[in-house]
Amino acid sequence: MSRLAKKPIPVPAGVTVVIDGARVAVKGPRGELAWGMADGMRAELAPGGLVVHRRDDSAAQRRLQGTTWSLLRGMVVGVSQGYMKELEIQGVGYKAVVQGQTVILTLGYSHPVRFEVPAGVKVEAPDATTLKISGCSKSLVGDVAARLRDFYRAEPYKGKGLRYKGEVVRRKAGKTVA
């Protein structure tokens, strides 16, 4: 059994949790998230916070309990604090511009790359070489950041492209002329 799933998930002030059978809805100052739990999982509000229980002691149910606990904790943290990822753009002439819910990337291709940001995620460009992706859903923020990064991953020879802030790109030596 997951050791973390034995502990209750603390619910901070300003966050409300509504449990309706297998559906859990969490609402807080940063937004609202809902999720349907897997078969055999049950959540309840206790004095210490949100507690996850399983139907039986099978291996599959033990694994699901830890996963369910982690996803519910991510929802509570997301609606109270939110999640954020930062991308850096490196390369001469490479830049990003945000226009409404569209990100326009200039990455050395013959055309600008357009990306429509899904609802629930906010993308900002404080300067031309930085993108800040934020929202209350951890999976949605990570997915948007990964999809933006996939347009031009940082390559190992010159280091050009999109990378997460603080990501280290191992550089390779180029070909040498004899």
C-alpha positions as CSV (number, residue, x, y, z in Angstrom):
1,M,0.0,0.0,0.0
2,S,1.1,3.5,-0.7
3,R,2.4,5.1,2.5
4,L,1.3,8.5,1.4
5,A,-2.3,7.3,0.7
6,K,-2.6,6.5,4.4
7,K,-2.3,10.2,5.2
8,P,-5.2,12.6,4.7
9,I,-4.9,15.3,2.1
10,P,-5.0,18.7,3.9
11,V,-7.7,21.0,2.5
12,P,-6.7,24.6,2.9
13,A,-9.1,27.4,3.8
14,G,-11.0,28.7,0.8
15,V,-11.1,25.3,-0.9
16,T,-14.3,23.3,-1.0
17,V,-14.5,19.6,-1.9
18,V,-17.8,18.0,-3.1
19,I,-17.9,14.2,-3.2
20,D,-20.7,12.6,-5.3
21,G,-20.2,8.9,-5.5
22,A,-17.0,8.3,-7.6
23,R,-16.9,12.0,-8.7
24,V,-14.9,14.5,-6.8
25,A,-15.1,18.2,-7.5
26,V,-12.7,20.7,-5.9
27,K,-13.2,24.4,-6.1
28,G,-10.8,27.1,-4.9
29,P,-9.6,30.6,-5.6
30,R,-7.6,29.6,-8.8
31,G,-10.4,27.6,-10.4
32,E,-12.5,24.4,-10.3
33,L,-11.5,20.8,-11.2
34,A,-13.6,17.6,-11.2
35,W,-12.5,14.0,-11.6
36,G,-14.1,10.6,-11.6
37,M,-12.3,8.0,-9.5
38,A,-11.6,4.5,-10.6
39,D,-13.8,1.6,-9.6
40,G,-13.3,0.5,-6.0
41,M,-11.9,3.8,-4.8
42,R,-13.8,5.9,-2.3
43,A,-13.0,9.4,-0.9
44,E,-14.4,11.0,2.2
45,L,-13.9,14.3,4.1
46,A,-12.5,13.7,7.6
47,P,-11.5,16.2,10.2
48,G,-7.9,15.9,9.1
49,G,-8.7,16.4,5.4
50,L,-9.6,14.3,2.4
51,V,-9.1,10.5,2.9
52,V,-8.9,7.8,0.2
53,H,-10.1,4.3,0.9
54,R,-10.0,1.2,-1.3
55,R,-12.5,-1.7,-1.7
56,D,-10.1,-4.6,-0.9
57,D,-6.5,-5.5,-0.4
58,S,-5.6,-6.7,-3.9
59,A,-2.5,-5.4,-5.6
60,A,-4.4,-3.5,-8.2
61,Q,-6.5,-1.7,-5.5
62,R,-3.4,-0.8,-3.5
63,R,-1.8,0.8,-6.6
64,L,-5.0,2.6,-7.5
65,Q,-5.2,4.0,-4.0
66,G,-1.8,5.7,-4.2
67,T,-2.6,7.1,-7.7
68,T,-6.0,8.3,-6.6
69,W,-4.4,10.0,-3.6
70,S,-1.8,11.7,-5.7
71,L,-4.3,13.0,-8.3
72,L,-6.7,14.3,-5.6
73,R,-3.8,16.1,-3.9
74,G,-2.8,17.6,-7.2
75,M,-6.3,18.9,-7.6
76,V,-6.3,20.5,-4.2
77,V,-2.9,22.1,-4.7
78,G,-3.9,23.3,-8.1
79,V,-7.0,25.1,-7.1
80,S,-5.3,26.7,-4.1
81,Q,-1.8,27.5,-5.4
82,G,-1.8,26.6,-9.1
83,Y,1.0,25.2,-11.3
84,M,3.4,27.0,-13.5
85,K,6.1,25.9,-16.0
86,E,8.5,28.2,-17.8
87,L,10.1,27.7,-21.3
88,E,13.2,29.4,-22.6
89,I,13.8,30.0,-26.3
90,Q,17.3,30.1,-27.5
91,G,18.5,30.9,-31.0
92,V,19.1,34.0,-33.1
93,G,15.8,35.3,-34.3
94,Y,13.8,32.8,-32.3
95,K,10.9,34.4,-30.4
96,A,7.4,34.0,-29.1
97,V,4.4,36.4,-29.1
98,V,1.1,35.8,-27.3
99,Q,-2.0,37.2,-28.9
100,G,-5.1,36.3,-26.9
101,Q,-5.3,32.5,-26.7
102,T,-2.8,32.0,-29.5
103,V,0.9,31.6,-29.2
104,I,2.9,32.6,-32.3
105,L,6.4,31.1,-32.4
106,T,9.2,32.1,-34.8
107,L,11.6,29.2,-34.8
108,G,13.6,29.4,-38.0
109,Y,11.0,27.7,-40.1
110,S,9.7,29.2,-43.3
111,H,6.5,30.1,-41.5
112,P,5.5,31.2,-38.0
113,V,4.1,28.4,-35.8
114,R,0.7,29.0,-34.3
115,F,-0.6,27.2,-31.2
116,E,-4.1,27.6,-29.8
117,V,-4.0,27.5,-26.0
118,P,-6.7,25.3,-24.5
119,A,-9.2,26.7,-21.9
120,G,-8.0,26.5,-18.4
121,V,-4.4,27.4,-19.2
122,K,-2.8,30.9,-19.3
123,V,0.3,31.5,-21.4
124,E,2.3,34.7,-20.9
125,A,5.4,36.0,-22.7
126,P,7.1,38.5,-20.4
127,D,9.8,38.9,-23.0
128,A,10.4,37.5,-26.5
129,T,12.4,34.5,-25.3
130,T,10.4,33.3,-22.3
131,L,7.0,31.6,-22.0
132,K,5.2,31.2,-18.7
133,I,2.4,28.5,-18.7
134,S,0.1,28.5,-15.7
135,G,-3.2,27.0,-14.6
136,C,-4.8,24.9,-11.9
137,S,-4.6,21.5,-13.7
138,K,-1.1,20.0,-13.3
139,S,-1.6,17.6,-16.3
140,L,-3.0,20.3,-18.6
141,V,-0.1,22.8,-17.8
142,G,2.5,20.0,-18.3
143,D,0.8,19.0,-21.6
144,V,0.7,22.5,-23.0
145,A,4.4,23.0,-22.1
146,A,5.4,19.7,-23.7
147,R,3.4,20.4,-26.9
148,L,5.0,23.9,-27.2
149,R,8.5,22.4,-26.6
150,D,7.9,19.7,-29.2
151,F,7.8,22.4,-32.0
152,Y,11.6,22.7,-31.8
153,R,13.4,20.9,-28.9
154,A,16.8,22.2,-28.0
155,E,19.2,20.5,-30.2
156,P,22.6,19.2,-28.9
157,Y,24.9,20.9,-31.4
158,K,24.1,24.6,-31.1
159,G,21.6,24.5,-28.3
160,K,18.9,26.3,-30.3
161,G,15.2,25.6,-29.6
162,L,12.8,25.5,-26.7
163,R,13.7,24.1,-23.3
164,Y,12.3,24.1,-19.8
165,K,13.8,26.8,-17.6
166,G,16.9,25.3,-15.9
167,E,17.0,22.3,-18.3
168,V,20.5,21.2,-19.2
169,V,21.1,20.2,-22.8
170,R,24.2,18.1,-23.3
171,R,26.2,19.6,-26.1
172,K,27.9,17.4,-28.7
173,A,31.1,18.3,-30.5
174,G,30.5,19.0,-34.2
175,K,32.3,17.5,-37.1
176,T,35.9,18.6,-37.5
177,V,37.7,19.3,-40.7
178,A,41.0,17.5,-41.1
